[in-house]
Amino acid sequence: MSKSSAKLIATLFTFSGMILGSSAAVAAPVTDPNDPRIWQGATVGTFAQLFYGSDTLANRQAVVNSGLLDDGTFGFVGATPAPIITTDASSTGTSTGVGPGNYAYVQPGGTPTAAGSAVDASWLQTTNVIGGTVWDLGALSAKAAIFNTIDHGPLPGEAIESTVYLSAGSAGPWVQAVTQKVWLEGYSTAIDWDGFVYAVGTGTNDLFRYATIIHGGPGSLLADGDNEINGILGLDANFNPNPQVPIPGALPLFATGLGALGFLAYRRRRRITS
């Protein structure tokens, strides 16, 4: 292999790695148990109360030590949200408000499948039937990011008002997910109704490909009879978009590069035999 071909191969694999392994978030972990900041009405103490039972210094430290809170945004640019493969959604809507405290929306918001298969202004409300609405993450995943829509306070209860169940098969068996990280700025600092984005996993090393969500249930922080799910995305163990999930534009570019390598090899063979 010529030096030029080897260099091109290295460049292509480096480029593909940059695309497929790009970071999912602007990491800004909350590390101070006495952090005075307030995120849409929620503090570190709020999470201590909800996740550990009371707002004490020890529980706030537990929140920090677990890495639960991130003051960054979830950057999913280029990743492909999971499509819904079956749904029993009760209703849909589209968020219309932007800016602090503006949670306005209209109903209906298109078909349930379309509303829940993309991360945008549309959302759907699931029922409380496990397996009623199922998303296909496209590949075995270690974690899943849940994008929800906020239509009123309080947070984080109004964000995490669902229970997520995970499975390697589309029909189960379903394992209740555990909330492992919350991005306090959602996926955009320009709008409030997009957050908090949160990530779940099985709590073990078991991988999964499918997710189903119900409103309320044992994994929710608030159960008021509904939820607003925007979309879901499969993640790896480091909370980055699963590299096995196709990213628009990445594979065609990589294929073009492989084609270029083939052409270089063809030209080299012609020079040798001529």
Secondary structure by P-SEA (a helix, b strand, c coil): ccaaaaaaaaaaaaaaaaaaaccccccccccccccccccccccaaaaaaaacccccaaaaaaaaaaccccccccccccccccccccccccbbbbbccccccccccccccccaaaaaaccccbbbbbccccccccccccccccbbbbbbbbcccccccccccbbbbbcccccccbbbbbbcccccccccccccccccbbbbcccccccccbbbbbcccccccccccbbbbcbbbbbcccccccccccccaaaaaaaaaaaaaaaaaaaaaaaaac
